[in-house]
Amino acid sequence: MISVFAFRKQQPSLLVISNGKTIAERFNVPAGYTRVVSTKNSFGEYLQNTALKANGTLVHFYSGQEKPNKVAAAILNLDVGTKDLQQCADAVMRLRAEYLYHNKLYDALHFNFTNGFNAEYAKWRGGYRIAVKGNKVSWIRTTKESSSYESFREYLNMVFMYAGTASLAKELKPVTLNQMQIGDVFIRGGSPGHAVIVVDMAINSKTNKKLFMIAQSYMPAQDIHVLVNKNNPAISPWYELDETANQIYSPEWTFESTELKRFK
């Protein structure tokens, strides 16, 4: 079982390739393990090849303030915005949305608001915008069709305002630990709730043991970052997958093993 210990300064890890530009390039797998090869053009492949900021970059809040709790092994090269919007579930939705957007899978790009409203990117792309009056939400056509990245980010900010862990947890389907795949999400819906996403995995061909890596944002909105493993610094940022565990401990949240879910 993974446990949380106070942060201790560690010597540079042999698993870290300082000039690695992506998750797969930045982090080696421990001896005896082989990185999982994701299907081409899959969400898993996208996550493994997500660009990272320079090694040693620190996590910052949307305000520009440095995050005091040092839990990051790497920072994903995605903007956090200038408002307190891209928090925990939002970071998961951001990664999923970036994958779908860049692969032009527009019809698959949609998230539910907390009240159940289906915010479809295809509708937004067609020039419609979302009007919110109390608990009533509707589409109104206000502009011309656009698939620009700027418009896409505006769409996401709207989603971040009205969706969260409670709504996202309902959208995802439960999976067991032994079914874990890259792209799966540990999530607890609620206020507060939390979510972290599996961004890489490795397997030992002799023992069949698995490792996984997780990333998060948090409150207030902050850079999306790969989490360190404080319990086992020798393999950090990898975590050992104990398929019999009742709980999974990340540096800033404890999840039940039953809280692992997957995009449908």
C-alpha positions in Angstrom: 0.0 0.0 0.0 1.3 3.5 -0.9 1.7 5.8 2.1 2.5 9.5 2.5 5.7 10.7 4.2 7.0 14.1 4.9 8.9 15.5 1.9 12.6 14.9 2.0 15.2 16.3 -0.4 16.5 13.4 -2.5 19.5 13.0 -4.7 18.8 13.2 -8.4 17.0 10.1 -9.5 18.6 7.8 -12.1 15.1 7.5 -13.5 15.0 11.1 -14.5 16.4 12.2 -17.9 16.8 16.0 -17.3 16.5 16.9 -21.0 13.5 14.7 -21.7 10.8 16.7 -23.4 7.8 14.4 -22.7 6.6 12.1 -19.9 8.0 9.0 -21.8 11.3 10.8 -22.5 11.8 12.4 -19.0 11.3 9.3 -16.9 12.9 5.9 -17.4 11.3 2.8 -16.0 12.9 0.9 -13.0 15.1 -2.1 -13.7 13.1 -5.1 -14.9 10.1 -3.1 -16.1 9.1 -2.2 -19.6 6.9 0.9 -20.4 3.5 0.0 -21.7 3.2 0.7 -25.4 -0.1 2.4 -26.1 -2.2 2.0 -29.2 -1.2 4.6 -31.9 -3.3 7.8 -31.7 -4.9 6.6 -28.5 -5.5 8.8 -25.4 -2.8 6.7 -23.6 -0.2 7.5 -26.3 -1.2 11.2 -26.1 -0.6 11.2 -22.3 2.8 9.4 -22.5 3.9 11.9 -25.1 2.6 15.0 -23.4 5.1 17.8 -23.5 6.7 18.9 -20.2 8.2 22.2 -19.1 12.0 22.2 -18.4 13.2 19.9 -15.6 13.2 21.7 -12.3 10.3 24.0 -13.1 8.1 24.7 -10.1 4.3 24.5 -9.8 2.6 27.9 -9.9 -0.9 28.9 -9.1 -3.0 30.8 -11.7 -2.0 34.0 -9.8 1.7 33.4 -10.4 2.4 32.4 -6.8 4.6 29.4 -6.3 3.0 26.3 -4.8 4.5 25.7 -1.3 3.9 22.0 -1.2 6.6 20.3 -3.2 4.8 17.3 -4.7 5.7 17.7 -8.4 8.1 15.5 -10.4 7.4 17.4 -13.6 5.1 20.1 -15.0 3.0 19.6 -18.1 3.5 22.2 -20.7 -0.1 23.5 -20.6 -1.2 26.9 -19.5 -3.2 27.2 -16.3 -5.0 30.4 -17.4 -5.5 33.6 -15.4 -8.5 32.6 -13.4 -9.1 30.1 -10.6 -10.7 27.6 -12.9 -8.4 24.7 -13.9 -8.5 22.7 -10.7 -8.5 19.0 -10.1 -11.3 17.6 -12.3 -10.7 20.4 -14.7 -7.1 19.2 -15.3 -8.5 15.7 -16.2 -11.0 17.2 -18.6 -8.4 19.5 -20.1 -6.1 16.6 -21.0 -9.0 14.6 -22.4 -10.2 17.6 -24.4 -6.7 18.4 -25.7 -6.4 14.9 -27.0 -9.8 14.9 -28.7 -9.3 18.5 -30.1 -5.9 17.8 -31.6 -7.1 14.6 -33.2 -10.2 16.4 -34.6 -12.5 14.1 -32.7 -14.9 16.9 -32.2 -18.1 14.9 -31.8 -16.6 13.0 -28.9 -15.7 16.2 -27.0 -18.4 17.0 -24.5 -18.7 17.2 -20.7 -21.7 17.5 -18.5 -22.3 20.4 -16.1 -23.2 19.6 -12.5 -26.9 20.1 -13.4 -26.7 17.6 -16.2 -26.4 19.9 -19.2 -24.4 18.4 -22.0 -21.8 21.0 -23.1 -20.9 19.7 -26.6 -17.8 21.2 -28.2 -19.3 20.5 -31.7 -22.1 22.9 -30.8 -19.7 25.5 -29.5 -17.6 25.1 -32.6 -20.6 25.8 -34.7 -21.0 29.3 -33.2 -23.4 28.6 -30.4 -22.6 29.8 -26.8 -24.0 28.7 -23.5 -26.4 31.0 -21.6 -26.8 30.3 -17.9 -29.6 31.8 -15.9 -29.9 30.3 -12.4 -30.1 26.5 -13.0 -31.4 27.0 -16.5 -28.8 26.4 -19.3 -29.4 26.8 -23.0 -27.6 27.3 -26.3 -27.7 30.6 -28.2 -26.1 31.2 -31.5 -24.0 34.3 -31.2 -21.0 34.0 -33.5 -19.6 32.3 -36.6 -18.3 28.8 -36.7 -14.7 28.5 -35.5 -12.3 25.6 -34.5 -9.5 28.0 -33.4 -7.6 27.1 -30.3 -8.6 30.3 -28.7 -12.2 29.5 -29.1 -11.5 25.9 -27.8 -9.9 27.4 -24.6 -13.0 29.6 -24.1 -15.1 26.5 -24.3 -13.0 24.8 -21.7 -13.2 27.7 -19.3 -17.0 27.6 -19.5 -16.8 23.8 -18.8 -14.5 24.4 -15.8 -16.9 27.0 -14.4 -19.9 24.6 -14.3 -18.5 21.1 -14.2 -16.4 19.4 -11.5 -15.6 16.2 -9.7 -19.3 15.5 -8.9 -20.3 15.7 -12.6 -17.2 14.1 -14.0 -17.4 11.1 -11.6 -20.9 10.4 -12.9 -19.7 10.5 -16.6 -16.9 8.0 -16.1 -17.4 4.2 -15.8 -15.9 2.3 -12.8 -13.0 -0.1 -13.4 -11.0 -2.3 -11.0 -7.4 -1.9 -10.2 -6.4 -4.9 -12.2 -8.0 -3.3 -15.2 -6.0 -0.1 -14.9 -5.0 1.6 -18.2 -3.3 4.9 -19.0 -5.9 7.6 -19.0 -7.9 6.1 -16.1 -8.9 8.5 -13.3 -9.0 8.2 -9.6 -11.9 10.5 -8.7 -14.1 11.3 -5.7 -17.0 13.5 -6.6 -18.0 16.0 -4.0 -17.2 19.4 -2.5 -14.5 19.0 -1.8 -13.6 16.1 -4.1 -10.4 15.4 -6.0 -9.1 13.6 -9.1 -5.8 12.4 -10.5 -5.2 10.8 -13.9 -2.9 7.9 -14.8 -0.5 9.3 -17.4 1.9 6.3 -17.8 2.3 2.7 -16.9 5.0 0.0 -16.9 5.0 -3.8 -16.4 7.5 -6.4 -15.2 7.4 -9.3 -17.7 8.7 -11.8 -15.1 6.5 -10.9 -12.1 3.7 -9.2 -14.0 3.8 -6.4 -11.5 2.7 -3.1 -12.7 3.7 0.5 -12.1 1.7 3.7 -12.8 2.3 7.4 -12.8 -0.3 10.0 -11.9 -0.8 13.7 -12.5 -3.1 16.4 -11.1 -4.0 20.0 -10.6 -5.5 21.1 -7.3 -7.0 24.1 -5.5 -6.4 26.9 -6.2 -6.0 26.4 -10.0 -2.4 25.4 -10.7 0.0 23.9 -13.3 -0.9 20.3 -14.1 2.0 18.2 -12.6 3.2 14.7 -12.4 3.2 13.6 -8.7 6.2 12.3 -6.8 6.0 9.1 -4.8 7.0 10.1 -1.3 6.7 6.6 0.0 9.1 5.0 -2.4 11.5 7.7 -3.7 13.7 5.1 -5.3 11.1 4.6 -8.0 9.4 8.0 -7.9 7.4 9.2 -9.8 6.3 5.6 -10.4 3.8 4.0 -8.0 3.6 0.2 -7.5 0.1 -1.1 -8.3 -1.2 -3.3 -5.5 -4.3 -4.8 -6.9 -5.5 -5.9 -3.5 -5.1 -2.4 -1.9 -8.2 -0.8 -0.3 -6.8 2.7 -0.6 -4.5 4.6 -2.8 -2.5 7.4 -1.3 -1.3 10.3 -3.4 0.7 13.2 -1.8 -2.4 15.4 -1.3 -5.4 13.0 -1.3 -6.4 9.4 -0.3 -8.6 7.5 -2.7 -10.6 4.3 -2.2 -9.5 1.6 -4.7 -13.1 1.6 -5.9 -12.7 5.2 -7.1 -10.8 4.3 -10.3 -12.8 5.2 -13.4 -12.5 5.5 -17.2 -13.8 7.7 -20.0 -16.5 5.8 -21.9 
